[in-house]
Amino acid sequence: MLNENTTVLAQGGPNPLFPHIPETIIGLISFAILYFFVHKYVVPRFEKIYQERSQRIEGGIARAEEAQAEAQRTLEQYKEQLAEARSEAARIRDDARAEGQQIVEEMRAQAQAESDRIVNQGQAQLAAQRSQIVAELRADLGRQAVDLASRVVGESLEDETRRRGTVDRFLDELEATSAPSGSTSS
């Protein structure tokens, strides 16, 4: 084989180290046409697709940043509302405590007023009953004193004026003698 290649070289045939000129020209023209079509049609399409993809990515990033900013604003609003709600709840609790304390004080005042009214009413009833009992006792004591006096004296104290005067005088003397001993017991 070596012999055949040496003979082709010796005869002046094509040198394998140097390309054949017509093939080189056809290859260059084909490359130029291919380059023209790739540069004219394929590269702009790739550029367009690349730009669209870049814009989508950048738009997605921008939307993500906007969404994150909106989420941050919403979080801040939520925190503010939560703080307001907590302060409002604290204010409502304080108001309720104050109102409860006020109601307790009002109830105590009403209870004290009712107690005072009941005590005063009881004292008034006792005073009225005491006056009634004293009047009844006085009348009864007067009758018994007149009966006893008429038996002792032996005279009739039937005359109303005389009887009343005698009874009043007797009761006044009785009160006068019992007053010093009654005031020491009080």
VEXPADREN-729148 format. One record per atom (N, C-alpha, C): residue in three letters; atom name; x, y, z. Coordinates in steps of 0.1 Angstrom, whole numbers, always signed. Last residue first. Layout:
+------+------+-------+-------+-------+
: rolo : guro :    c1 :    c2 :    c3 :
+------+------+-------+-------+-------+
:  ala :   CA :     X :     Y :     Z :
...
+------+------+-------+-------+-------+
***
This chain:
+------+------+-------+-------+-------+
: rolo : guro :    c1 :    c2 :    c3 :
+------+------+-------+-------+-------+
:  ser :    N :  -801 :  +537 : +1319 :
:  ser :   CA :  -798 :  +539 : +1305 :
:  ser :    C :  -784 :  +541 : +1303 :
:  ser :    N :  -802 :  +537 : +1346 :
:  ser :   CA :  -801 :  +524 : +1340 :
:  ser :    C :  -798 :  +525 : +1325 :
:  thr :    N :  -804 :  +563 : +1352 :
:  thr :   CA :  -792 :  +556 : +1356 :
:  thr :    C :  -791 :  +543 : +1350 :
:  ser :    N :  -830 :  +569 : +1343 :
:  ser :   CA :  -818 :  +575 : +1336 :
:  ser :    C :  -805 :  +569 : +1340 :
:  gly :    N :  -846 :  +555 : +1361 :
:  gly :   CA :  -846 :  +551 : +1347 :
:  gly :    C :  -834 :  +557 : +1340 :
:  ser :    N :  -842 :  +569 : +1385 :
:  ser :   CA :  -837 :  +555 : +1384 :
:  ser :    C :  -837 :  +550 : +1370 :
:  pro :    N :  -853 :  +594 : +1378 :
:  pro :   CA :  -839 :  +593 : +1382 :
:  pro :    C :  -834 :  +578 : +1381 :
:  ala :    N :  -880 :  +585 : +1370 :
:  ala :   CA :  -871 :  +591 : +1361 :
:  ala :    C :  -856 :  +590 : +1366 :
:  ser :    N :  -896 :  +577 : +1391 :
:  ser :   CA :  -890 :  +566 : +1383 :
:  ser :    C :  -880 :  +572 : +1373 :
:  thr :    N :  -906 :  +600 : +1402 :
:  thr :   CA :  -898 :  +591 : +1410 :
:  thr :    C :  -891 :  +581 : +1402 :
:  ala :    N :  -918 :  +611 : +1379 :
:  ala :   CA :  -908 :  +619 : +1386 :
:  ala :    C :  -900 :  +610 : +1395 :
:  glu :    N :  -937 :  +592 : +1374 :
:  glu :   CA :  -927 :  +595 : +1364 :
:  glu :    C :  -915 :  +602 : +1371 :
:  leu :    N :  -954 :  +595 : +1396 :
:  leu :   CA :  -947 :  +582 : +1393 :
:  leu :    C :  -936 :  +584 : +1383 :
:  glu :    N :  -962 :  +621 : +1393 :
:  glu :   CA :  -954 :  +618 : +1405 :
:  glu :    C :  -947 :  +605 : +1403 :
:  asp :    N :  -976 :  +618 : +1370 :
:  asp :   CA :  -965 :  +627 : +1370 :
:  asp :    C :  -956 :  +624 : +1382 :
:  leu :    N :  -996 :  +600 : +1378 :
:  leu :   CA :  -986 :  +595 : +1368 :
:  leu :    C :  -974 :  +605 : +1368 :
:  phe :    N : -1010 :  +616 : +1396 :
:  phe :   CA : -1004 :  +604 : +1401 :
:  phe :    C :  -993 :  +599 : +1391 :
:  arg :    N : -1019 :  +636 : +1379 :
:  arg :   CA : -1010 :  +640 : +1390 :
:  arg :    C : -1003 :  +627 : +1395 :
:  asp :    N : -1035 :  +621 : +1363 :
:  asp :   CA : -1024 :  +628 : +1357 :
:  asp :    C : -1014 :  +632 : +1368 :
:  val :    N : -1054 :  +612 : +1381 :
:  val :   CA : -1046 :  +602 : +1374 :
:  val :    C : -1033 :  +609 : +1368 :
:  thr :    N : -1066 :  +636 : +1389 :
:  thr :   CA : -1059 :  +627 : +1399 :
:  thr :    C : -1050 :  +617 : +1392 :
:  gly :    N : -1076 :  +645 : +1365 :
:  gly :   CA : -1066 :  +653 : +1372 :
:  gly :    C : -1059 :  +645 : +1382 :
:  arg :    N : -1095 :  +624 : +1360 :
:  arg :   CA : -1084 :  +627 : +1351 :
:  arg :    C : -1073 :  +635 : +1358 :
:  arg :    N : -1112 :  +627 : +1381 :
:  arg :   CA : -1105 :  +615 : +1379 :
:  arg :    C : -1093 :  +617 : +1370 :
:  arg :    N : -1122 :  +652 : +1377 :
:  arg :   CA : -1115 :  +649 : +1389 :
:  arg :    C : -1107 :  +637 : +1388 :
:  thr :    N : -1135 :  +647 : +1353 :
:  thr :   CA : -1125 :  +658 : +1355 :
:  thr :    C : -1116 :  +655 : +1367 :
:  glu :    N : -1153 :  +626 : +1359 :
:  glu :   CA : -1142 :  +625 : +1348 :
:  glu :    C : -1132 :  +635 : +1351 :
:  asp :    N : -1163 :  +612 : +1388 :
:  asp :   CA : -1163 :  +625 : +1380 :
:  asp :    C : -1150 :  +625 : +1371 :
:  glu :    N : -1157 :  +591 : +1403 :
:  glu :   CA : -1164 :  +589 : +1390 :
:  glu :    C : -1164 :  +601 : +1382 :
:  leu :    N : -1145 :  +582 : +1425 :
:  leu :   CA : -1138 :  +591 : +1416 :
:  leu :    C : -1144 :  +590 : +1402 :
:  ser :    N : -1157 :  +580 : +1457 :
:  ser :   CA : -1159 :  +577 : +1443 :
:  ser :    C : -1152 :  +587 : +1434 :
:  glu :    N : -1138 :  +571 : +1485 :
:  glu :   CA : -1147 :  +580 : +1478 :
:  glu :    C : -1147 :  +577 : +1463 :
:  gly :    N : -1119 :  +557 : +1496 :
:  gly :   CA : -1132 :  +554 : +1499 :
:  gly :    C : -1142 :  +563 : +1493 :
:  val :    N : -1093 :  +555 : +1494 :
:  val :   CA : -1098 :  +568 : +1499 :
:  val :    C : -1113 :  +565 : +1503 :
:  val :    N : -1090 :  +529 : +1484 :
:  val :   CA : -1083 :  +533 : +1495 :
:  val :    C : -1089 :  +546 : +1502 :
:  arg :    N : -1108 :  +528 : +1463 :
:  arg :   CA : -1110 :  +519 : +1473 :
:  arg :    C : -1102 :  +523 : +1486 :
:  ser :    N : -1098 :  +549 : +1447 :
:  ser :   CA : -1112 :  +550 : +1452 :
:  ser :    C : -1115 :  +540 : +1463 :
:  ala :    N : -1073 :  +539 : +1442 :
:  ala :   CA : -1074 :  +551 : +1450 :
:  ala :    C : -1089 :  +552 : +1455 :
:  leu :    N : -1080 :  +517 : +1426 :
:  leu :   CA : -1073 :  +515 : +1438 :
:  leu :    C : -1074 :  +527 : +1447 :
:  asp :    N : -1092 :  +530 : +1404 :
:  asp :   CA : -1099 :  +520 : +1412 :
:  asp :    C : -1093 :  +518 : +1426 :
:  val :    N : -1072 :  +547 : +1397 :
:  val :   CA : -1084 :  +553 : +1401 :
:  val :    C : -1092 :  +543 : +1409 :
:  ala :    N : -1053 :  +528 : +1389 :
:  ala :   CA : -1050 :  +537 : +1400 :
:  ala :    C : -1062 :  +543 : +1405 :
:  gln :    N : -1066 :  +516 : +1368 :
:  gln :   CA : -1063 :  +508 : +1380 :
:  gln :    C : -1060 :  +517 : +1392 :
:  arg :    N : -1067 :  +537 : +1351 :
:  arg :   CA : -1079 :  +531 : +1355 :
:  arg :    C : -1077 :  +523 : +1368 :
:  gly :    N : -1040 :  +542 : +1347 :
:  gly :   CA : -1049 :  +553 : +1353 :
:  gly :    C : -1061 :  +547 : +1358 :
:  leu :    N : -1031 :  +519 : +1336 :
:  leu :   CA : -1026 :  +523 : +1349 :
:  leu :    C : -1035 :  +533 : +1355 :
:  asp :    N : -1045 :  +522 : +1311 :
:  asp :   CA : -1048 :  +511 : +1320 :
:  asp :    C : -1043 :  +514 : +1334 :
:  ala :    N : -1033 :  +546 : +1302 :
:  ala :   CA : -1048 :  +545 : +1304 :
:  ala :    C : -1051 :  +534 : +1313 :
:  arg :    N : -1007 :  +538 : +1302 :
:  arg :   CA : -1011 :  +549 : +1310 :
:  arg :    C : -1026 :  +549 : +1313 :
:  leu :    N : -1007 :  +517 : +1284 :
:  leu :   CA : -1004 :  +514 : +1298 :
:  leu :    C : -1008 :  +526 : +1307 :
:  glu :    N : -1015 :  +531 : +1261 :
:  glu :   CA : -1023 :  +521 : +1266 :
:  glu :    C : -1020 :  +518 : +1280 :
:  ala :    N :  -992 :  +548 : +1259 :
:  ala :   CA : -1006 :  +554 : +1260 :
:  ala :    C : -1015 :  +543 : +1266 :
:  val :    N :  -972 :  +529 : +1256 :
:  val :   CA :  -972 :  +538 : +1268 :
:  val :    C :  -986 :  +544 : +1270 :
:  ile :    N :  -980 :  +517 : +1232 :
:  ile :   CA :  -980 :  +509 : +1244 :
:  ile :    C :  -980 :  +518 : +1257 :
:  gln :    N :  -977 :  +539 : +1215 :
:  gln :   CA :  -990 :  +533 : +1217 :
:  gln :    C :  -991 :  +525 : +1229 :
:  ser :    N :  -950 :  +544 : +1218 :
:  ser :   CA :  -959 :  +555 : +1222 :
:  ser :    C :  -973 :  +549 : +1224 :
:  arg :    N :  -941 :  +520 : +1208 :
:  arg :   CA :  -938 :  +524 : +1222 :
:  arg :    C :  -947 :  +534 : +1227 :
:  gln :    N :  -949 :  +521 : +1182 :
:  gln :   CA :  -955 :  +511 : +1191 :
:  gln :    C :  -952 :  +514 : +1206 :
:  ala :    N :  -934 :  +543 : +1174 :
:  ala :   CA :  -949 :  +543 : +1173 :
:  ala :    C :  -955 :  +533 : +1182 :
:  ala :    N :  -908 :  +533 : +1178 :
:  ala :   CA :  -912 :  +545 : +1185 :
:  ala :    C :  -928 :  +546 : +1185 :
:  leu :    N :  -909 :  +511 : +1161 :
:  leu :   CA :  -907 :  +509 : +1175 :
:  leu :    C :  -912 :  +521 : +1183 :
:  gln :    N :  -912 :  +525 : +1136 :
:  gln :   CA :  -923 :  +515 : +1141 :
:  gln :    C :  -922 :  +513 : +1156 :
:  ala :    N :  -888 :  +538 : +1136 :
:  ala :   CA :  -901 :  +546 : +1136 :
:  ala :    C :  -912 :  +537 : +1141 :
:  gln :    N :  -871 :  +517 : +1135 :
:  gln :   CA :  -870 :  +526 : +1147 :
:  gln :    C :  -883 :  +534 : +1148 :
:  gly :    N :  -878 :  +507 : +1111 :
:  gly :   CA :  -879 :  +499 : +1123 :
:  gly :    C :  -880 :  +507 : +1135 :
:  gln :    N :  -870 :  +528 : +1094 :
:  gln :   CA :  -884 :  +524 : +1095 :
:  gln :    C :  -887 :  +516 : +1107 :
:  asn :    N :  -843 :  +528 : +1100 :
:  asn :   CA :  -851 :  +540 : +1103 :
:  asn :    C :  -866 :  +536 : +1104 :
:  val :    N :  -837 :  +502 : +1090 :
:  val :   CA :  -834 :  +506 : +1104 :
:  val :    C :  -842 :  +517 : +1108 :
:  ile :    N :  -844 :  +506 : +1063 :
:  ile :   CA :  -851 :  +496 : +1071 :
:  ile :    C :  -849 :  +498 : +1086 :
:  arg :    N :  -827 :  +527 : +1055 :
:  arg :   CA :  -841 :  +529 : +1054 :
:  arg :    C :  -849 :  +519 : +1063 :
:  asp :    N :  -802 :  +514 : +1059 :
:  asp :   CA :  -805 :  +526 : +1067 :
:  asp :    C :  -821 :  +528 : +1067 :
:  ser :    N :  -805 :  +494 : +1040 :
:  ser :   CA :  -803 :  +491 : +1054 :
:  ser :    C :  -807 :  +502 : +1063 :
:  glu :    N :  -806 :  +510 : +1017 :
:  glu :   CA :  -817 :  +501 : +1020 :
:  glu :    C :  -817 :  +497 : +1035 :
:  ala :    N :  -781 :  +522 : +1018 :
:  ala :   CA :  -793 :  +530 : +1019 :
:  ala :    C :  -805 :  +522 : +1023 :
:  gln :    N :  -765 :  +499 : +1016 :
:  gln :   CA :  -764 :  +507 : +1028 :
:  gln :    C :  -776 :  +516 : +1029 :
:  ala :    N :  -773 :  +490 :  +991 :
:  ala :   CA :  -775 :  +482 : +1002 :
:  ala :    C :  -775 :  +489 : +1015 :
:  gln :    N :  -764 :  +512 :  +976 :
:  gln :   CA :  -778 :  +509 :  +976 :
:  gln :    C :  -782 :  +500 :  +988 :
:  ala :    N :  -737 :  +510 :  +980 :
:  ala :   CA :  -744 :  +522 :  +984 :
:  ala :    C :  -759 :  +520 :  +985 :
:  arg :    N :  -732 :  +485 :  +969 :
:  arg :   CA :  -729 :  +487 :  +984 :
:  arg :    C :  -737 :  +499 :  +989 :
:  met :    N :  -739 :  +491 :  +943 :
:  met :   CA :  -746 :  +481 :  +950 :
:  met :    C :  -744 :  +482 :  +965 :
:  glu :    N :  -719 :  +510 :  +937 :
:  glu :   CA :  -733 :  +514 :  +937 :
:  glu :    C :  -742 :  +504 :  +944 :
:  glu :    N :  -696 :  +493 :  +940 :
:  glu :   CA :  -698 :  +505 :  +948 :
:  glu :    C :  -712 :  +510 :  +949 :
:  val :    N :  -701 :  +475 :  +919 :
:  val :   CA :  -700 :  +471 :  +933 :
:  val :    C :  -702 :  +482 :  +943 :
:  ile :    N :  -701 :  +493 :  +897 :
:  ile :   CA :  -713 :  +486 :  +900 :
:  ile :    C :  -713 :  +481 :  +915 :
:  gln :    N :  -674 :  +501 :  +899 :
:  gln :   CA :  -684 :  +511 :  +900 :
:  gln :    C :  -698 :  +504 :  +904 :
:  gln :    N :  -662 :  +476 :  +893 :
:  gln :   CA :  -659 :  +483 :  +906 :
:  gln :    C :  -670 :  +493 :  +909 :
:  gly :    N :  -671 :  +473 :  +867 :
:  gly :   CA :  -674 :  +463 :  +877 :
:  gly :    C :  -673 :  +469 :  +891 :
:  glu :    N :  -659 :  +495 :  +855 :
:  glu :   CA :  -673 :  +494 :  +855 :
:  glu :    C :  -678 :  +484 :  +866 :
:  ala :    N :  -632 :  +487 :  +858 :
:  ala :   CA :  -637 :  +500 :  +864 :
:  ala :    C :  -652 :  +499 :  +865 :
:  arg :    N :  -633 :  +463 :  +843 :
:  arg :   CA :  -629 :  +463 :  +857 :
:  arg :    C :  -634 :  +476 :  +864 :
:  ala :    N :  -640 :  +473 :  +818 :
:  ala :   CA :  -648 :  +464 :  +825 :
:  ala :    C :  -645 :  +463 :  +840 :
:  asp :    N :  -618 :  +489 :  +813 :
:  asp :   CA :  -631 :  +495 :  +814 :
:  asp :    C :  -641 :  +486 :  +821 :
:  asp :    N :  -598 :  +470 :  +812 :
:  asp :   CA :  -597 :  +480 :  +822 :
:  asp :    C :  -611 :  +487 :  +824 :
:  arg :    N :  -608 :  +455 :  +790 :
:  arg :   CA :  -606 :  +448 :  +803 :
:  arg :    C :  -606 :  +459 :  +814 :
:  ile :    N :  -606 :  +475 :  +770 :
:  ile :   CA :  -619 :  +469 :  +773 :
:  ile :    C :  -618 :  +462 :  +787 :
:  arg :    N :  -578 :  +478 :  +770 :
:  arg :   CA :  -587 :  +490 :  +773 :
:  arg :    C :  -600 :  +485 :  +778 :
:  ala :    N :  -570 :  +453 :  +761 :
:  ala :   CA :  -566 :  +458 :  +774 :
:  ala :    C :  -575 :  +469 :  +779 :
:  ala :    N :  -582 :  +453 :  +736 :
:  ala :   CA :  -586 :  +443 :  +745 :
:  ala :    C :  -582 :  +448 :  +760 :
:  glu :    N :  -567 :  +474 :  +724 :
:  glu :   CA :  -582 :  +476 :  +726 :
:  glu :    C :  -587 :  +466 :  +736 :
:  ser :    N :  -542 :  +463 :  +724 :
:  ser :   CA :  -544 :  +475 :  +732 :
:  ser :    C :  -559 :  +477 :  +735 :
:  arg :    N :  -548 :  +441 :  +706 :
:  arg :   CA :  -543 :  +439 :  +720 :
:  arg :    C :  -546 :  +451 :  +729 :
:  ala :    N :  -555 :  +455 :  +684 :
:  ala :   CA :  -565 :  +447 :  +690 :
:  ala :    C :  -561 :  +444 :  +704 :
:  glu :    N :  -531 :  +468 :  +678 :
:  glu :   CA :  -543 :  +476 :  +681 :
:  glu :    C :  -553 :  +468 :  +688 :
:  ala :    N :  -515 :  +446 :  +673 :
:  ala :   CA :  -511 :  +455 :  +684 :
:  ala :    C :  -523 :  +463 :  +688 :
:  leu :    N :  -529 :  +437 :  +651 :
:  leu :   CA :  -528 :  +428 :  +662 :
:  leu :    C :  -524 :  +437 :  +675 :
:  gln :    N :  -525 :  +458 :  +633 :
:  gln :   CA :  -538 :  +454 :  +637 :
:  gln :    C :  -538 :  +446 :  +650 :
:  glu :    N :  -497 :  +456 :  +631 :
:  glu :   CA :  -503 :  +468 :  +636 :
:  glu :    C :  -517 :  +465 :  +641 :
:  lys :    N :  -494 :  +430 :  +619 :
:  lys :   CA :  -488 :  +433 :  +633 :
:  lys :    C :  -494 :  +445 :  +639 :
:  tyr :    N :  -508 :  +435 :  +595 :
:  tyr :   CA :  -513 :  +425 :  +605 :
:  tyr :    C :  -507 :  +427 :  +619 :
:  gln :    N :  -491 :  +453 :  +584 :
:  gln :   CA :  -505 :  +457 :  +587 :
:  gln :    C :  -511 :  +447 :  +597 :
:  glu :    N :  -468 :  +437 :  +581 :
:  glu :   CA :  -467 :  +449 :  +590 :
:  glu :    C :  -481 :  +453 :  +594 :
:  leu :    N :  -479 :  +418 :  +563 :
:  leu :   CA :  -474 :  +413 :  +576 :
:  leu :    C :  -473 :  +425 :  +586 :
:  thr :    N :  -483 :  +434 :  +541 :
:  thr :   CA :  -495 :  +428 :  +548 :
:  thr :    C :  -491 :  +423 :  +562 :
:  arg :    N :  -457 :  +441 :  +535 :
:  arg :   CA :  -467 :  +452 :  +539 :
:  arg :    C :  -479 :  +446 :  +546 :
:  gln :    N :  -448 :  +415 :  +529 :
:  gln :   CA :  -442 :  +423 :  +540 :
:  gln :    C :  -451 :  +434 :  +545 :
:  ala :    N :  -464 :  +410 :  +507 :
:  ala :   CA :  -465 :  +401 :  +518 :
:  ala :    C :  -459 :  +408 :  +531 :
:  glu :    N :  -454 :  +430 :  +490 :
:  glu :   CA :  -468 :  +430 :  +494 :
:  glu :    C :  -470 :  +421 :  +506 :
:  ala :    N :  -427 :  +420 :  +487 :
:  ala :   CA :  -430 :  +433 :  +493 :
:  ala :    C :  -444 :  +434 :  +498 :
:  gln :    N :  -433 :  +396 :  +475 :
:  gln :   CA :  -426 :  +396 :  +488 :
:  gln :    C :  -428 :  +409 :  +495 :
:  ala :    N :  -445 :  +405 :  +451 :
:  ala :   CA :  -453 :  +397 :  +460 :
:  ala :    C :  -446 :  +396 :  +474 :
:  glu :    N :  -422 :  +418 :  +441 :
:  glu :   CA :  -435 :  +426 :  +444 :
:  glu :    C :  -443 :  +418 :  +454 :
:  glu :    N :  -405 :  +397 :  +438 :
:  glu :   CA :  -401 :  +407 :  +447 :
:  glu :    C :  -414 :  +416 :  +451 :
:  ala :    N :  -420 :  +382 :  +419 :
:  ala :   CA :  -417 :  +376 :  +432 :
:  ala :    C :  -413 :  +387 :  +442 :
:  arg :    N :  -420 :  +400 :  +398 :
:  arg :   CA :  -433 :  +397 :  +404 :
:  arg :    C :  -431 :  +390 :  +418 :
:  ala :    N :  -393 :  +400 :  +393 :
:  ala :   CA :  -399 :  +412 :  +397 :
:  ala :    C :  -412 :  +409 :  +404 :
:  ile :    N :  -390 :  +373 :  +386 :
:  ile :   CA :  -382 :  +378 :  +397 :
:  ile :    C :  -389 :  +391 :  +402 :
:  gly :    N :  -406 :  +373 :  +363 :
:  gly :   CA :  -409 :  +364 :  +375 :
:  gly :    C :  -402 :  +369 :  +387 :
:  gly :    N :  -392 :  +391 :  +348 :
:  gly :   CA :  -406 :  +394 :  +352 :
:  gly :    C :  -410 :  +386 :  +364 :
:  glu :    N :  -369 :  +376 :  +344 :
:  glu :   CA :  -368 :  +389 :  +351 :
:  glu :    C :  -382 :  +393 :  +356 :
:  ile :    N :  -380 :  +355 :  +331 :
:  ile :   CA :  -373 :  +352 :  +343 :
:  ile :    C :  -372 :  +365 :  +351 :
:  arg :    N :  -391 :  +368 :  +309 :
:  arg :   CA :  -399 :  +360 :  +318 :
:  arg :    C :  -393 :  +358 :  +331 :
:  gln :    N :  -368 :  +379 :  +298 :
:  gln :   CA :  -378 :  +388 :  +303 :
:  gln :    C :  -388 :  +380 :  +312 :
:  ser :    N :  -354 :  +356 :  +291 :
:  ser :   CA :  -348 :  +365 :  +301 :
:  ser :    C :  -359 :  +374 :  +307 :
:  arg :    N :  -372 :  +345 :  +272 :
:  arg :   CA :  -369 :  +337 :  +284 :
:  arg :    C :  -363 :  +347 :  +295 :
:  glu :    N :  -370 :  +366 :  +253 :
:  glu :   CA :  -383 :  +362 :  +260 :
:  glu :    C :  -381 :  +355 :  +273 :
:  gln :    N :  -343 :  +364 :  +247 :
:  gln :   CA :  -348 :  +376 :  +253 :
:  gln :    C :  -361 :  +373 :  +260 :
:  tyr :    N :  -342 :  +338 :  +236 :
:  tyr :   CA :  -334 :  +341 :  +248 :
:  tyr :    C :  -339 :  +353 :  +255 :
:  ile :    N :  -359 :  +341 :  +214 :
:  ile :   CA :  -362 :  +331 :  +225 :
:  ile :    C :  -355 :  +334 :  +237 :
:  lys :    N :  -343 :  +360 :  +200 :
:  lys :   CA :  -357 :  +363 :  +204 :
:  lys :    C :  -361 :  +354 :  +216 :
:  glu :    N :  -320 :  +345 :  +196 :
:  glu :   CA :  -319 :  +358 :  +203 :
:  glu :    C :  -333 :  +361 :  +209 :
:  phe :    N :  -330 :  +325 :  +180 :
:  phe :   CA :  -324 :  +322 :  +192 :
:  phe :    C :  -323 :  +334 :  +201 :
:  arg :    N :  -338 :  +341 :  +158 :
:  arg :   CA :  -348 :  +333 :  +165 :
:  arg :    C :  -343 :  +329 :  +179 :
:  pro :    N :  -314 :  +352 :  +149 :
:  pro :   CA :  -324 :  +361 :  +155 :
:  pro :    C :  -335 :  +353 :  +163 :
:  val :    N :  -301 :  +327 :  +142 :
:  val :   CA :  -296 :  +335 :  +153 :
:  val :    C :  -307 :  +345 :  +158 :
:  val :    N :  -317 :  +318 :  +120 :
:  val :   CA :  -316 :  +310 :  +132 :
:  val :    C :  -311 :  +319 :  +144 :
:  tyr :    N :  -316 :  +338 :   +99 :
:  tyr :   CA :  -328 :  +332 :  +104 :
:  tyr :    C :  -327 :  +325 :  +118 :
:  lys :    N :  -290 :  +350 :   +94 :
:  lys :   CA :  -303 :  +357 :   +90 :
:  lys :    C :  -315 :  +351 :   +97 :
:  his :    N :  -272 :  +331 :  +102 :
:  his :   CA :  -271 :  +344 :  +108 :
:  his :    C :  -284 :  +352 :  +105 :
:  val :    N :  -280 :  +309 :   +88 :
:  val :   CA :  -279 :  +308 :  +102 :
:  val :    C :  -280 :  +321 :  +108 :
:  phe :    N :  -277 :  +319 :   +62 :
:  phe :   CA :  -290 :  +314 :   +66 :
:  phe :    C :  -291 :  +313 :   +82 :
:  phe :    N :  -249 :  +326 :   +62 :
:  phe :   CA :  -259 :  +336 :   +59 :
:  phe :    C :  -273 :  +332 :   +64 :
:  tyr :    N :  -238 :  +300 :   +66 :
:  tyr :   CA :  -236 :  +311 :   +76 :
:  tyr :    C :  -246 :  +322 :   +74 :
:  leu :    N :  -246 :  +288 :   +43 :
:  leu :   CA :  -251 :  +282 :   +55 :
:  leu :    C :  -249 :  +293 :   +66 :
:  ile :    N :  -231 :  +303 :   +25 :
:  ile :   CA :  -246 :  +302 :   +24 :
:  ile :    C :  -252 :  +298 :   +37 :
:  ala :    N :  -206 :  +298 :   +34 :
:  ala :   CA :  -211 :  +312 :   +33 :
:  ala :    C :  -226 :  +312 :   +33 :
:  phe :    N :  -204 :  +270 :   +30 :
:  phe :   CA :  -203 :  +276 :   +44 :
:  phe :    C :  -208 :  +290 :   +44 :
:  ser :    N :  -206 :  +270 :    +2 :
:  ser :   CA :  -216 :  +263 :   +10 :
:  ser :    C :  -216 :  +268 :   +25 :
:  ile :    N :  -182 :  +283 :    -4 :
:  ile :   CA :  -195 :  +289 :    -8 :
:  ile :    C :  -206 :  +283 :    +0 :
:  leu :    N :  -163 :  +266 :    +8 :
:  leu :   CA :  -164 :  +279 :   +13 :
:  leu :    C :  -178 :  +286 :    +9 :
:  gly :    N :  -168 :  +243 :    -8 :
:  gly :   CA :  -170 :  +242 :    +7 :
:  gly :    C :  -172 :  +256 :   +13 :
:  ile :    N :  -161 :  +252 :   -33 :
:  ile :   CA :  -175 :  +248 :   -31 :
:  ile :    C :  -178 :  +247 :   -16 :
:  ile :    N :  -134 :  +257 :   -27 :
:  ile :   CA :  -142 :  +268 :   -31 :
:  ile :    C :  -157 :  +264 :   -29 :
:  thr :    N :  -125 :  +231 :   -21 :
:  thr :   CA :  -124 :  +241 :   -11 :
:  thr :    C :  -133 :  +253 :   -14 :
:  glu :    N :  -129 :  +218 :   -44 :
:  glu :   CA :  -137 :  +213 :   -33 :
:  glu :    C :  -136 :  +224 :   -22 :
:  pro :    N :  -111 :  +231 :   -61 :
:  pro :   CA :  -125 :  +232 :   -64 :
:  pro :    C :  -134 :  +228 :   -52 :
:  ile :    N :   -87 :  +223 :   -46 :
:  ile :   CA :   -91 :  +237 :   -47 :
:  ile :    C :  -106 :  +238 :   -51 :
:  his :    N :   -81 :  +199 :   -22 :
:  his :   CA :   -84 :  +201 :   -36 :
:  his :    C :   -91 :  +215 :   -37 :
:  pro :    N :   -57 :  +205 :    +3 :
:  pro :   CA :   -70 :  +202 :    -2 :
:  pro :    C :   -71 :  +205 :   -16 :
:  phe :    N :   -27 :  +188 :   +10 :
:  phe :   CA :   -33 :  +200 :    +5 :
:  phe :    C :   -47 :  +197 :    -1 :
:  leu :    N :   -22 :  +162 :   +17 :
:  leu :   CA :   -19 :  +173 :   +27 :
:  leu :    C :   -26 :  +186 :   +22 :
:  pro :    N :   -25 :  +147 :    -5 :
:  pro :   CA :   -35 :  +146 :    +6 :
:  pro :    C :   -33 :  +157 :   +17 :
:  asn :    N :   -23 :  +159 :   -37 :
:  asn :   CA :   -15 :  +157 :   -25 :
:  asn :    C :   -25 :  +157 :   -13 :
:  pro :    N :   -31 :  +143 :   -67 :
:  pro :   CA :   -34 :  +152 :   -56 :
:  pro :    C :   -27 :  +149 :   -43 :
:  gly :    N :    -2 :  +134 :   -87 :
:  gly :   CA :   -16 :  +134 :   -83 :
:  gly :    C :   -19 :  +143 :   -71 :
:  gly :    N :   +23 :  +129 :   -96 :
:  gly :   CA :   +18 :  +143 :   -96 :
:  gly :    C :    +3 :  +144 :   -93 :
:  gln :    N :   +36 :  +105 :   -95 :
:  gln :   CA :   +30 :  +108 :  -108 :
:  gln :    C :   +24 :  +122 :  -108 :
:  ala :    N :   +43 :  +104 :   -69 :
:  ala :   CA :   +53 :  +105 :   -79 :
:  ala :    C :   +47 :  +109 :   -92 :
:  leu :    N :   +19 :  +100 :   -57 :
:  leu :   CA :   +26 :  +112 :   -54 :
:  leu :    C :   +37 :  +114 :   -65 :
:  val :    N :   +13 :   +75 :   -65 :
:  val :   CA :    +4 :   +86 :   -69 :
:  val :    C :   +11 :   +99 :   -66 :
:  thr :    N :   +34 :   +60 :   -55 :
:  thr :   CA :   +33 :   +62 :   -70 :
:  thr :    C :   +24 :   +73 :   -73 :
:  thr :    N :   +29 :   +62 :   -28 :
:  thr :   CA :   +41 :   +68 :   -33 :
:  thr :    C :   +41 :   +69 :   -49 :
:  asn :    N :    +6 :   +47 :   -28 :
:  asn :   CA :    +6 :   +61 :   -24 :
:  asn :    C :   +18 :   +68 :   -29 :
:  glu :    N :   +16 :   +22 :   -35 :
:  glu :   CA :    +6 :   +28 :   -43 :
:  glu :    C :    +6 :   +43 :   -40 :
:  asn :    N :   +33 :   +15 :   -14 :
:  asn :   CA :   +38 :   +16 :   -28 :
:  asn :    C :   +28 :   +24 :   -36 :
:  leu :    N :   +18 :   +11 :    +7 :
:  leu :   CA :   +27 :   +22 :    +7 :
:  leu :    C :   +32 :   +25 :    -7 :
:  met :    N :    +8 :   -12 :    +0 :
:  met :   CA :    +0 :    +0 :    +0 :
:  met :    C :    +8 :   +12 :    +0 :
+------+------+-------+-------+-------+
***
